[in-house]
């Protein structure tokens, strides 16, 4: 079963561009991670919202990716730019 | 500029599978619409949530698509299965 993650981020005031740059760099890495079928960064400056969508071949690939990110400390780097905690949802790809 | 739409649907009790079937058929059409780069249907039975993500070459293609859907009456067909109105957000693809 393929899994999809949607992560919504709300940047701190004045940090929209800096967060978009950081997440854009991370998404470029995500695309190359084993088992990642696609990854997108979506921006809504009007709503002060940034959304990442990534699609995984199976749940194990997603789990390996999340562990790798956590070990690298990337979530802590993102948190410095956030107004509220990220909203993280997983779905089955139909 | 490429645009992305995320549409969130909350089916009525007992209508999860029927709505997923209907939206799945619509998404298959969406993929073939001129200017559509990709379209995905994401399911979360645990949260009673269905999400469609579609990616468009430019805003004009998205507008043409939405007009076509409205003219066909497809939004009315979907509404019969919904507990609350669809949440519809547009983003720029970074």
Backbone of each chain as ProteinMPNN parsed JSONL, in Angstrom:
{"seq_chain_A": "XXXXXXXXXXXXXXXXXXXXXXXXXXXXXXXXXXXXXXXXXXXXXXXXXXXXXXXXXXXXXXXXXXXXXXXXXXXXXXXXXXXXXXXXXXXXXX", "coords_chain_A": {"N_chain_A": [[0.832, -1.205, 0.0], [0.569, 2.171, -0.909], [1.629, 5.152, 0.693], [0.745, 8.483, 1.67], [1.916, 11.603, 2.783], [0.86, 14.592, 4.259], [1.998, 17.646, 5.209], [1.544, 20.501, 7.071], [2.709, 23.783, 7.453], [3.076, 26.707, 9.428], [4.597, 29.638, 9.131], [6.591, 31.769, 11.28], [6.019, 35.337, 11.76], [7.475, 37.248, 9.176], [9.169, 35.247, 8.399], [8.524, 33.739, 6.22], [9.787, 33.411, 3.63], [12.308, 32.437, 4.376], [11.677, 30.028, 5.635], [10.476, 28.682, 3.493], [12.672, 28.388, 1.82], [14.342, 26.693, 3.369], [12.647, 24.413, 3.704], [12.257, 23.8, 1.025], [14.856, 22.968, 0.287], [15.031, 20.683, 1.888], [12.966, 19.129, 0.789], [13.992, 18.58, -1.712], [15.946, 16.747, -0.997], [14.267, 14.766, 0.049], [12.98, 13.746, -2.192], [14.951, 12.168, -3.271], [15.19, 10.114, -1.522], [15.182, 6.613, -0.75], [12.361, 4.874, -1.958], [10.659, 7.029, -2.147], [8.18, 8.35, -4.11], [7.291, 10.807, -5.077], [7.561, 14.302, -4.292], [6.358, 17.369, -3.12], [6.446, 20.907, -2.688], [4.244, 23.297, -1.538], [3.021, 26.586, -1.685], [1.321, 29.15, 0.062], [1.289, 32.289, 0.286], [-0.675, 34.197, 0.901], [-2.266, 32.987, 2.823], [-0.38, 32.506, 4.72], [0.882, 29.961, 4.748], [2.479, 26.817, 4.301], [2.795, 23.853, 2.527], [3.767, 20.504, 2.471], [3.737, 17.706, 0.385], [4.236, 14.318, 0.294], [4.853, 11.178, -1.335], [4.85, 7.713, -0.881], [6.299, 4.491, -1.508], [5.697, 2.404, 0.22], [4.68, 1.763, 3.684], [6.982, 1.153, 5.207], [9.106, 2.446, 3.917], [8.427, 5.106, 4.331], [8.615, 5.199, 7.132], [11.359, 4.704, 7.503], [12.391, 6.986, 6.311], [11.378, 9.035, 8.006], [12.66, 8.425, 10.399], [15.302, 8.867, 9.623], [15.271, 11.647, 9.068], [14.686, 12.587, 11.667], [16.949, 11.713, 13.067], [18.908, 13.28, 11.866], [18.243, 15.741, 12.837], [16.588, 17.528, 11.533], [13.917, 18.256, 11.944], [14.042, 19.838, 14.206], [15.427, 22.024, 13.191], [13.495, 23.075, 11.45], [11.501, 23.757, 13.266], [12.33, 26.147, 14.435], [11.39, 28.144, 12.814], [8.678, 28.183, 12.971], [5.306, 29.167, 13.699], [3.237, 27.761, 14.902], [2.948, 24.3, 15.932], [3.785, 21.833, 13.44], [1.247, 20.466, 11.296], [0.567, 17.169, 10.728], [-0.385, 14.652, 8.615], [-1.304, 11.354, 7.593], [-2.102, 9.327, 4.751], [-3.743, 6.757, 2.796], [-2.844, 5.99, -0.522], [-5.184, 6.043, -3.033]], "CA_chain_A": [[0.0, 0.0, 0.0], [1.313, 3.422, -0.95], [1.2, 6.125, 1.702], [0.987, 9.887, 1.361], [1.98, 12.471, 3.951], [0.632, 16.023, 4.043], [2.498, 18.391, 6.365], [1.221, 21.919, 6.951], [3.546, 24.625, 8.309], [2.71, 28.125, 9.554], [5.825, 30.319, 9.537], [6.574, 32.97, 12.123], [6.01, 36.589, 10.988], [8.746, 37.633, 8.563], [10.011, 34.069, 8.131], [7.934, 32.926, 5.14], [10.776, 33.078, 2.59], [13.379, 31.624, 4.959], [11.161, 28.668, 5.834], [10.288, 28.078, 2.163], [14.0, 27.989, 1.328], [14.765, 25.519, 4.136], [11.824, 23.238, 3.367], [12.566, 23.458, -0.367], [16.094, 22.174, 0.291], [14.733, 19.372, 2.475], [12.128, 18.374, -0.154], [14.898, 18.078, -2.755], [16.533, 15.524, -0.428], [13.207, 13.766, 0.224], [12.729, 13.119, -3.505], [16.009, 11.188, -3.575], [15.216, 9.067, -0.504], [14.644, 5.353, -1.283], [10.935, 4.629, -1.758], [9.85, 8.234, -2.363], [7.708, 8.445, -5.499], [7.173, 12.221, -5.458], [7.467, 15.228, -3.153], [6.008, 18.705, -3.583], [6.289, 22.004, -1.726], [3.162, 24.178, -1.974], [3.09, 27.829, -0.92], [0.219, 30.102, 0.042], [1.664, 33.49, 1.056], [-1.885, 34.889, 1.35], [-2.74, 32.336, 4.051], [0.796, 32.223, 5.552], [0.832, 28.503, 4.885], [3.344, 26.045, 3.41], [2.369, 22.46, 2.62], [4.575, 19.502, 1.779], [3.052, 16.45, 0.085], [5.133, 13.299, -0.266], [4.193, 9.914, -1.68], [5.802, 6.642, -0.553], [5.964, 3.177, -2.082], [5.102, 1.575, 1.268], [4.846, 2.375, 5.006], [8.344, 0.986, 5.713], [9.945, 3.497, 3.336], [8.096, 6.345, 5.049], [9.167, 5.117, 8.489], [12.819, 4.861, 7.398], [12.614, 8.404, 6.009], [11.118, 9.866, 9.193], [13.754, 8.167, 11.341], [16.494, 9.534, 9.077], [15.084, 13.078, 9.327], [14.788, 12.848, 13.107], [18.35, 11.524, 13.471], [19.672, 14.419, 11.345], [17.84, 16.949, 13.551], [15.954, 18.487, 10.618], [12.658, 18.773, 12.497], [14.4, 20.924, 15.122], [15.763, 23.195, 12.36], [12.232, 23.64, 10.955], [10.718, 24.304, 14.38], [12.75, 27.519, 14.741], [10.695, 29.084, 11.927], [7.234, 27.915, 13.021], [4.445, 29.854, 14.663], [2.576, 26.672, 15.637], [3.479, 22.989, 15.568], [3.346, 21.343, 12.139], [0.133, 19.522, 11.227], [1.122, 16.041, 9.993], [-1.439, 13.65, 8.382], [-0.957, 10.319, 6.609], [-3.233, 8.802, 3.981], [-3.506, 5.712, 1.8], [-3.062, 6.432, -1.899], [-6.23, 5.218, -3.645]], "C_chain_A": [[0.867, 1.256, 0.0], [0.732, 4.421, 0.041], [1.576, 7.543, 1.268], [0.967, 10.683, 2.66], [1.702, 13.9, 3.498], [1.032, 16.742, 5.33], [2.254, 19.873, 6.126], [2.058, 22.716, 7.952], [3.056, 26.069, 8.268], [3.933, 28.884, 10.034], [5.575, 31.487, 10.49], [6.532, 34.21, 11.235], [7.407, 36.913, 10.46], [9.631, 36.465, 8.16], [9.493, 33.228, 6.968], [9.002, 32.469, 4.142], [11.871, 32.17, 3.146], [12.916, 30.188, 5.174], [10.983, 27.961, 4.494], [11.625, 27.603, 1.591], [14.472, 26.723, 2.032], [13.97, 24.286, 3.716], [12.07, 22.819, 1.919], [13.832, 22.614, -0.471], [15.842, 20.768, 0.834], [13.934, 18.507, 1.498], [12.981, 17.819, -1.302], [15.604, 16.805, -2.288], [15.497, 14.395, -0.369], [12.979, 13.002, -1.079], [13.733, 12.019, -3.815], [16.024, 10.026, -2.583], [14.598, 7.783, -1.075], [13.163, 5.178, -0.948], [10.062, 5.849, -1.933], [9.473, 8.334, -3.837], [7.639, 9.876, -5.984], [7.122, 13.051, -4.188], [7.287, 16.635, -3.707], [6.019, 19.683, -2.413], [5.29, 23.0, -2.308], [3.155, 25.406, -1.074], [1.806, 28.628, -1.065], [0.612, 31.304, 0.898], [0.436, 34.19, 1.643], [-2.401, 34.315, 2.664], [-1.602, 32.033, 5.027], [0.909, 30.727, 5.833], [1.765, 27.852, 3.867], [3.023, 24.574, 3.624], [3.347, 21.588, 1.842], [3.721, 18.251, 1.61], [4.116, 15.465, -0.376], [4.461, 11.941, -0.313], [5.229, 8.801, -1.588], [5.333, 5.306, -1.073], [5.318, 2.263, -1.059], [5.385, 2.22, 2.633], [6.269, 2.251, 5.551], [9.27, 2.079, 5.185], [9.697, 4.821, 4.05], [8.711, 6.336, 6.445], [10.687, 5.327, 8.473], [13.167, 6.333, 7.147], [12.449, 9.271, 7.264], [12.198, 9.664, 10.248], [15.023, 8.894, 10.911], [16.421, 11.045, 9.336], [15.275, 13.42, 10.802], [16.237, 12.744, 13.564], [19.216, 12.698, 13.031], [19.344, 15.723, 12.098], [17.11, 17.958, 12.695], [14.646, 19.056, 11.159], [12.928, 19.926, 13.459], [14.746, 22.189, 14.339], [14.49, 23.879, 11.866], [11.506, 24.373, 12.079], [11.071, 25.751, 14.704], [11.986, 28.568, 13.937], [9.172, 29.025, 12.061], [6.507, 28.727, 14.077], [3.701, 28.842, 15.526], [3.182, 25.354, 15.167], [2.966, 22.56, 14.196], [2.163, 20.397, 12.292], [0.54, 18.416, 10.258], [0.04, 14.988, 9.849], [-0.947, 12.624, 7.37], [-2.232, 9.734, 6.002], [-2.78, 7.587, 3.171], [-3.741, 6.314, 0.421], [-4.066, 5.485, -2.559], [-5.853, 4.868, -5.079]], "O_chain_A": [[1.786, 1.387, 0.809], [-0.484, 4.524, 0.209], [2.583, 7.762, 0.594], [0.117, 10.468, 3.524], [2.235, 14.36, 2.489], [0.48, 16.483, 6.399], [2.691, 20.435, 5.121], [2.117, 22.383, 9.135], [2.673, 26.583, 7.217], [4.287, 28.8, 11.21], [4.506, 32.098, 10.499], [6.96, 34.156, 10.082], [8.391, 36.858, 11.197], [10.726, 36.669, 7.636], [9.975, 32.116, 6.752], [9.108, 31.279, 3.845], [12.312, 31.242, 2.47], [13.666, 29.243, 4.926], [11.3, 26.778, 4.368], [11.7, 26.55, 0.958], [14.945, 25.788, 1.386], [14.546, 23.242, 3.411], [12.091, 21.627, 1.611], [13.874, 21.649, -1.235], [16.369, 19.787, 0.311], [14.179, 17.307, 1.381], [12.721, 16.725, -1.803], [15.835, 15.893, -3.082], [15.79, 13.242, -0.684], [12.807, 11.783, -1.079], [13.423, 11.061, -4.524], [16.772, 9.065, -2.762], [13.606, 7.847, -1.801], [12.762, 5.316, 0.207], [8.838, 5.736, -1.876], [10.343, 8.395, -4.706], [7.894, 10.15, -7.156], [6.695, 12.572, -3.137], [7.975, 17.04, -4.644], [5.649, 19.333, -1.292], [5.462, 23.486, -3.426], [3.268, 25.291, 0.146], [1.266, 28.77, -2.162], [0.311, 31.345, 2.091], [0.495, 34.717, 2.754], [-2.909, 35.046, 3.514], [-1.822, 31.38, 6.047], [1.015, 30.291, 6.98], [1.835, 28.279, 2.714], [2.983, 24.099, 4.759], [3.705, 21.894, 0.705], [3.07, 17.792, 2.549], [4.831, 15.742, -1.339], [3.632, 11.597, 0.528], [6.329, 8.909, -2.129], [4.138, 5.01, -1.085], [4.481, 1.433, -1.414], [6.225, 3.114, 2.735], [6.728, 3.134, 6.276], [10.12, 2.582, 5.919], [10.633, 5.566, 4.339], [9.263, 7.342, 6.891], [11.232, 6.036, 9.319], [14.128, 6.854, 7.713], [13.281, 10.133, 7.544], [12.605, 10.615, 10.915], [15.731, 9.467, 11.739], [17.401, 11.648, 9.773], [15.931, 14.403, 11.148], [16.71, 13.57, 14.345], [20.153, 13.077, 13.734], [20.091, 16.696, 12.001], [17.011, 19.126, 13.07], [14.299, 20.202, 10.871], [12.151, 20.877, 13.529], [14.407, 23.295, 14.76], [14.403, 25.107, 11.86], [10.966, 25.461, 11.881], [10.226, 26.504, 15.189], [11.935, 29.736, 14.321], [8.457, 29.732, 11.352], [7.005, 28.948, 15.181], [3.55, 29.036, 16.732], [3.846, 25.3, 14.132], [1.838, 22.886, 13.826], [2.069, 19.636, 13.255], [0.827, 18.69, 9.092], [-0.427, 14.463, 10.86], [-0.261, 12.969, 6.408], [-3.279, 9.659, 6.644], [-1.592, 7.412, 2.898], [-4.705, 7.051, 0.209], [-3.832, 4.279, -2.638], [-6.607, 4.178, -5.765]]}, "seq_chain_B": "XXXXXXXXXXXXXXXXXXXXXXXXXXXXXXXXXXXXXXXXXXXXXXXXXXXXXXXXXXXXXXXXXXXXXXXXXXXXXXXXXXXXXXXXXXXXXX", "coords_chain_B": {"N_chain_B": [[3.283, 30.009, -13.741], [2.868, 27.196, -11.713], [-0.012, 25.665, -10.325], [-1.513, 24.239, -7.406], [-4.13, 22.289, -6.129], [-5.789, 21.475, -3.164], [-8.263, 19.481, -1.955], [-10.475, 18.776, 0.568], [-12.606, 16.261, 1.776], [-15.382, 15.258, 3.752], [-17.054, 12.466, 4.314], [-20.552, 11.534, 4.618], [-21.944, 9.524, 7.329], [-21.487, 6.063, 6.762], [-21.052, 6.389, 4.073], [-18.482, 6.353, 3.115], [-17.086, 4.537, 1.348], [-18.647, 4.747, -0.977], [-18.373, 7.449, -1.665], [-15.607, 7.529, -2.082], [-15.414, 5.916, -4.333], [-16.852, 7.429, -6.246], [-15.348, 9.861, -6.273], [-12.897, 8.819, -7.001], [-13.431, 8.0, -9.648], [-13.878, 10.512, -10.777], [-11.365, 11.694, -10.416], [-9.83, 10.182, -12.142], [-10.732, 11.199, -14.566], [-9.904, 13.84, -14.247], [-7.115, 13.679, -14.418], [-6.775, 13.405, -17.133], [-7.451, 15.823, -18.137], [-6.752, 18.766, -20.069], [-3.679, 20.29, -19.257], [-3.438, 19.295, -16.711], [-1.103, 18.079, -14.504], [-0.795, 16.102, -12.596], [-2.835, 14.016, -10.485], [-4.204, 13.019, -7.432], [-5.881, 10.744, -5.246], [-6.444, 10.583, -1.86], [-6.897, 8.631, 1.024], [-8.255, 8.5, 4.29], [-9.568, 6.449, 6.272], [-9.679, 6.203, 9.067], [-9.844, 8.811, 10.013], [-12.116, 9.599, 8.75], [-11.862, 10.956, 6.255], [-11.228, 12.299, 3.034], [-8.953, 13.189, 0.564], [-8.205, 15.155, -2.223], [-5.562, 15.863, -4.398], [-4.516, 18.018, -6.86], [-2.441, 19.003, -9.622], [-1.502, 21.722, -11.612], [-0.616, 23.062, -14.797], [-0.826, 25.814, -15.178], [-2.673, 28.735, -13.965], [-4.845, 29.255, -15.703], [-5.473, 26.783, -16.854], [-6.405, 25.415, -14.623], [-8.664, 26.963, -14.034], [-10.238, 26.531, -16.323], [-10.724, 23.837, -16.002], [-12.235, 23.786, -13.576], [-14.517, 25.185, -14.356], [-15.503, 23.426, -16.281], [-16.095, 21.163, -14.704], [-18.103, 22.281, -13.07], [-20.07, 22.892, -14.971], [-20.776, 20.341, -15.801], [-22.065, 19.45, -13.571], [-20.853, 18.008, -11.544], [-19.994, 18.742, -8.99], [-22.357, 18.941, -7.569], [-23.143, 16.279, -7.542], [-21.176, 15.203, -5.872], [-21.739, 16.555, -3.499], [-23.946, 15.29, -2.396], [-22.954, 13.244, -0.871], [-21.628, 14.294, 1.266], [-20.726, 15.299, 4.588], [-20.016, 17.792, 5.58], [-19.347, 20.949, 3.946], [-17.002, 20.879, 1.227], [-13.519, 21.475, 1.801], [-11.49, 23.695, 0.184], [-8.443, 24.514, -1.126], [-5.967, 26.567, -2.679], [-2.62, 26.576, -3.978], [0.686, 27.803, -4.78], [2.987, 25.995, -6.729], [6.137, 25.288, -5.541]], "CA_chain_B": [[3.284, 29.482, -12.383], [2.031, 26.015, -11.537], [-0.907, 25.746, -9.168], [-1.93, 22.975, -6.812], [-5.37, 22.363, -5.369], [-6.042, 20.417, -2.178], [-9.685, 19.482, -1.6], [-10.734, 17.823, 1.648], [-14.019, 15.881, 1.865], [-15.799, 14.477, 4.922], [-18.277, 11.78, 3.892], [-21.623, 11.202, 5.556], [-21.812, 8.175, 7.909], [-21.848, 4.948, 5.884], [-20.851, 6.736, 2.656], [-17.048, 6.492, 2.803], [-16.703, 3.777, 0.146], [-19.366, 5.28, -2.139], [-17.742, 8.721, -2.047], [-14.268, 7.225, -2.629], [-15.627, 5.406, -5.694], [-17.229, 8.564, -7.101], [-14.213, 10.786, -6.441], [-11.884, 8.098, -7.773], [-13.803, 8.093, -11.066], [-13.675, 11.901, -11.207], [-9.915, 11.962, -10.476], [-9.331, 9.568, -13.382], [-11.024, 12.188, -15.613], [-9.089, 15.036, -14.001], [-5.759, 13.412, -14.929], [-6.754, 13.524, -18.605], [-7.859, 17.174, -18.54], [-5.591, 19.53, -20.547], [-2.998, 21.119, -18.275], [-3.278, 18.605, -15.421], [0.177, 17.349, -14.436], [-0.971, 14.913, -11.743], [-3.989, 14.085, -9.58], [-4.144, 11.917, -6.472], [-6.928, 10.621, -4.227], [-5.857, 10.093, -0.605], [-7.972, 8.193, 1.917], [-7.994, 8.239, 5.702], [-10.795, 5.941, 6.9], [-9.638, 6.43, 10.514], [-10.277, 10.19, 10.263], [-13.272, 9.872, 7.891], [-11.405, 12.075, 5.438], [-10.728, 11.983, 1.69], [-8.28, 14.387, 0.064], [-7.743, 15.144, -3.609], [-4.501, 16.82, -4.714], [-4.196, 18.058, -8.291], [-1.363, 19.924, -9.973], [-1.866, 22.316, -12.9], [0.483, 23.772, -15.481], [-0.996, 27.255, -14.974], [-3.988, 29.047, -13.405], [-5.897, 29.17, -16.722], [-5.874, 25.378, -16.995], [-7.227, 25.092, -13.453], [-9.963, 27.635, -14.172], [-10.999, 25.815, -17.36], [-11.149, 22.573, -15.398], [-13.308, 24.012, -12.594], [-15.724, 25.541, -15.117], [-15.979, 22.191, -16.911], [-16.723, 20.368, -13.643], [-19.349, 22.931, -12.635], [-21.05, 22.754, -16.052], [-21.232, 18.943, -15.819], [-22.855, 19.185, -12.365], [-20.175, 17.02, -10.702], [-19.929, 19.176, -7.582], [-23.643, 18.601, -6.962], [-23.122, 14.826, -7.29], [-20.341, 14.972, -4.69], [-22.359, 17.137, -2.302], [-24.919, 14.352, -1.809], [-22.266, 12.297, 0.014], [-20.786, 15.05, 2.2], [-21.254, 15.717, 5.889], [-19.806, 19.248, 5.596], [-18.877, 21.462, 2.663], [-15.589, 20.592, 0.942], [-12.51, 22.502, 2.056], [-10.802, 23.836, -1.105], [-7.335, 25.467, -0.998], [-5.028, 26.575, -3.807], [-1.233, 26.9, -3.637], [1.694, 27.848, -5.837], [3.992, 24.936, -6.638], [7.472, 25.893, -5.402]], "C_chain_B": [[2.349, 28.284, -12.266], [1.23, 26.115, -10.248], [-1.295, 24.345, -8.701], [-3.196, 23.216, -6.003], [-5.416, 21.189, -4.405], [-7.501, 20.556, -1.734], [-9.923, 18.385, -0.565], [-12.234, 17.559, 1.742], [-14.253, 15.025, 3.095], [-17.106, 13.783, 4.572], [-19.296, 11.624, 5.02], [-21.39, 9.798, 6.132], [-22.281, 7.103, 6.923], [-21.573, 5.195, 4.417], [-19.385, 6.819, 2.25], [-16.694, 5.808, 1.475], [-17.377, 4.349, -1.099], [-18.746, 6.592, -2.605], [-16.36, 8.468, -2.66], [-14.384, 6.715, -4.067], [-15.934, 6.554, -6.649], [-16.026, 9.47, -7.346], [-13.095, 10.116, -7.228], [-12.162, 8.159, -9.266], [-13.553, 9.509, -11.597], [-12.18, 12.205, -11.362], [-9.299, 11.341, -11.734], [-9.593, 10.505, -14.573], [-10.099, 13.399, -15.49], [-7.692, 14.878, -14.598], [-5.649, 13.626, -16.43], [-7.075, 14.934, -19.073], [-6.621, 17.959, -18.986], [-4.992, 20.403, -19.448], [-2.833, 20.48, -16.92], [-1.997, 17.78, -15.444], [0.052, 16.07, -13.627], [-2.208, 15.127, -10.899], [-3.985, 12.829, -8.722], [-5.402, 11.941, -5.598], [-6.308, 9.944, -3.011], [-6.988, 9.785, 0.37], [-7.468, 8.016, 3.338], [-9.296, 7.766, 6.345], [-10.832, 6.26, 8.391], [-10.134, 7.828, 10.867], [-11.511, 10.571, 9.456], [-12.99, 11.06, 6.958], [-10.889, 11.569, 4.095], [-10.174, 13.269, 1.096], [-7.892, 14.173, -1.393], [-6.682, 16.231, -3.763], [-4.355, 16.837, -6.225], [-3.289, 19.234, -8.616], [-1.576, 20.386, -11.406], [-0.722, 23.128, -13.484], [0.402, 25.277, -15.288], [-2.415, 27.535, -14.475], [-5.119, 28.952, -14.432], [-6.394, 27.735, -16.891], [-6.766, 24.972, -15.826], [-8.618, 25.715, -13.584], [-10.843, 26.921, -15.2], [-11.545, 24.503, -16.795], [-12.333, 22.778, -14.453], [-14.613, 24.39, -13.29], [-16.356, 24.297, -15.751], [-16.696, 21.314, -15.876], [-18.073, 20.96, -13.223], [-20.439, 22.736, -13.691], [-21.62, 21.339, -16.107], [-22.094, 18.603, -14.601], [-22.181, 18.228, -11.391], [-20.092, 17.437, -9.242], [-21.237, 18.841, -6.86], [-23.713, 17.105, -6.646], [-22.323, 14.516, -6.031], [-21.064, 15.41, -3.425], [-23.333, 16.185, -1.615], [-24.288, 13.417, -0.786], [-21.529, 12.981, 1.162], [-21.492, 15.39, 3.501], [-21.125, 17.235, 6.046], [-19.279, 19.669, 4.226], [-17.399, 21.121, 2.464], [-14.724, 21.786, 1.302], [-11.584, 22.541, 0.837], [-9.72, 24.907, -0.964], [-6.459, 25.403, -2.236], [-3.665, 27.09, -3.339], [-0.415, 27.089, -4.911], [2.642, 26.676, -5.632], [5.382, 25.567, -6.599], [8.489, 25.125, -6.243]], "O_chain_B": [[1.187, 28.347, -12.669], [1.723, 26.584, -9.222], [-1.389, 23.406, -9.491], [-3.317, 24.211, -5.288], [-5.12, 20.053, -4.777], [-7.917, 21.591, -1.214], [-9.61, 17.217, -0.797], [-13.038, 18.49, 1.783], [-13.433, 14.174, 3.44], [-18.156, 14.425, 4.534], [-18.95, 11.588, 6.201], [-20.722, 8.975, 5.506], [-23.349, 7.227, 6.324], [-21.824, 4.322, 3.587], [-19.072, 7.3, 1.161], [-16.085, 6.417, 0.595], [-16.755, 4.43, -2.158], [-18.608, 6.822, -3.807], [-15.986, 9.114, -3.64], [-13.554, 7.041, -4.916], [-15.35, 6.645, -7.728], [-15.72, 9.809, -8.489], [-12.421, 10.764, -8.029], [-11.244, 8.348, -10.064], [-13.077, 9.685, -12.719], [-11.77, 12.88, -12.306], [-8.369, 11.897, -12.318], [-8.769, 10.594, -15.483], [-9.584, 13.912, -16.483], [-7.152, 15.805, -15.201], [-4.587, 13.977, -16.945], [-6.987, 15.226, -20.265], [-5.562, 17.844, -18.37], [-5.704, 21.16, -18.789], [-2.164, 21.041, -16.052], [-1.823, 16.9, -16.287], [0.706, 15.071, -13.927], [-2.595, 16.263, -10.623], [-3.789, 11.72, -9.219], [-5.919, 13.005, -5.256], [-5.721, 8.868, -3.118], [-7.918, 10.575, 0.526], [-6.395, 7.456, 3.567], [-10.046, 8.571, 6.898], [-11.898, 6.556, 8.931], [-10.774, 8.016, 11.901], [-11.921, 11.732, 9.466], [-13.758, 12.019, 6.883], [-10.204, 10.548, 4.023], [-10.833, 14.309, 1.117], [-7.322, 13.142, -1.751], [-6.868, 17.365, -3.323], [-4.098, 15.796, -6.829], [-3.35, 20.294, -7.993], [-1.8, 19.576, -12.306], [0.032, 23.786, -12.767], [1.43, 25.953, -15.239], [-3.275, 26.658, -14.555], [-6.243, 28.602, -14.071], [-7.592, 27.502, -17.052], [-7.762, 24.272, -16.011], [-9.625, 25.073, -13.284], [-12.039, 26.73, -14.98], [-12.679, 24.115, -17.074], [-13.316, 22.039, -14.514], [-15.69, 23.968, -12.869], [-17.576, 24.138, -15.756], [-17.775, 20.787, -16.144], [-19.054, 20.237, -13.044], [-21.589, 22.451, -13.357], [-22.796, 21.149, -16.419], [-22.779, 17.581, -14.596], [-22.841, 17.686, -10.505], [-20.115, 16.588, -8.35], [-21.225, 18.498, -5.677], [-24.266, 16.705, -5.621], [-22.725, 13.682, -5.22], [-21.013, 14.727, -2.403], [-23.528, 16.257, -0.402], [-24.982, 12.861, 0.065], [-20.869, 12.308, 1.953], [-22.678, 15.721, 3.524], [-22.022, 17.885, 6.582], [-18.82, 18.834, 3.445], [-16.634, 21.08, 3.428], [-15.12, 22.94, 1.139], [-10.964, 21.534, 0.497], [-10.029, 26.071, -0.711], [-6.228, 24.325, -2.784], [-3.57, 27.92, -2.435], [-0.781, 26.598, -5.979], [3.054, 26.391, -4.507], [5.761, 26.296, -7.516], [9.668, 25.477, -6.26]]}, "name": "protein", "num_of_chains": 2, "seq": "XXXXXXXXXXXXXXXXXXXXXXXXXXXXXXXXXXXXXXXXXXXXXXXXXXXXXXXXXXXXXXXXXXXXXXXXXXXXXXXXXXXXXXXXXXXXXXXXXXXXXXXXXXXXXXXXXXXXXXXXXXXXXXXXXXXXXXXXXXXXXXXXXXXXXXXXXXXXXXXXXXXXXXXXXXXXXXXXXXXXXXXXXXXX"}
